[in-house]
Amino acid sequence: MPVFDAPDPPSLDDLLTAEEIAARGSVRSMLTEHVQPHVAQWFEAGGAPHPRELFAEFGKLGLLLEG
């Protein structure tokens, strides 16, 4: 019987490549540093004060595509 993995209950990590897992880790780190400390304040204010800076961080990670 498989062991229960609390961070990944449906075992989705088994479907990801090492590169995808690394990208997810980069995104988590960026969010922990740039979003998590401010999200409650932004919620109360009704939005982030400088969304372009946040999107620039997403761009640095290669998450935004030019259309």
Secondary structure, 3 states (H helix, E strand, C coil): CCCCCCCCCCCHHHHCCHHHHHHHHHHHHHHHHHCCCCHHHHHHHCCCCCHHHHHHHHHHCCCCCCC
